[in-house]
């Protein structure tokens, strides 16, 4: 799928060195879970997240002193853009703008009166810092919650556009919007609605999604559905686990959706049945580990590992390279052509070598 062929047309904003929206690649985000006051721990986690594929990293900034961590982050050589997550205290936002954060995440409605919102808009405008409006199902304004009776998609959209209006009042348009809910259905419907209301870039995520397995599944449903609609410019998978697993899951979602140029290696393999005469389950696991070890998973190729000759050659024909199993052996297939037979014990080794010789 060529994502830009179906993609919603959004304006482009810049977060440090990363562009969001327009025809830019889908940016992967995560958030540190260290105490931001612990500069060394926060810096190390940011570096780890960048190594795992994060394009943008968010840190919580609960007070003025935590904002000074941004100095240390920049001085440490970290180049990944940093987002300051701020609630209630507009002075913290002003300080973050002063020390050079790359983006600020606030809800304009909870930082005070118009003068405070205006001050933040002015500081961000002067520094070229975009603002992400973050709307969550669990933190809607009381009047909106009372109007709809629950954090419905309509309520989320009304809250988002209310906050957008607060910034636009002061001619601030360098905006990204996120609307998140713990229920993927609500999150999907809300973002579909909002995508028709404005052209600001949309940050996708299912909030409070849960632990690693169920959280990744909920995120895949929510984020993946919207990406398949052409909606979404940056994504964050929220897991009750180590942040680096969020980056891994985000990459898996992009890979599963098949967004051209971003998904890396797409591995297709059959579920096995009584016709399967090789240990395909172990073989696929071995191949995935070998591809990761050899640094091949970022290659934009499709690899097919099929268990038998019924569907195997046909499925592998659609791949760049692959194998179809037989009894104690497999055939190597490249771009639809059968090349040679492989002994079962050498399948992964020879497939890896063929990929390296052909695509690296």
Secondary structure by P-SEA (a helix, b strand, c coil): ccccccccbbbbbbcccccccccccbbbbbbbcccccaaaaaaaaaaaaaaacccbbbbbbccccccaaaaaaaaaccccbbbbbbcccaaaaaaaaaaccccccccccccccaaaaaaaaaaaaaabbbbbbbbccccccaaaaaacccccaaaaaaaaaaaaaaaaaaccccbbbbbbcccaaaaaaaaaaaaaccccbbbbbbccccccaaaaaaaaaaaaaaaaaccccbbbbbbcccaaaaaaaaaaaaaaacccccccbbbbbcccccccccaaaaaaaaaaaaaaaaccccccbbbbbbccccaaaaaaaacccbbbbcccbbbbbcccccccccccccaaaaaaaaaaaccc
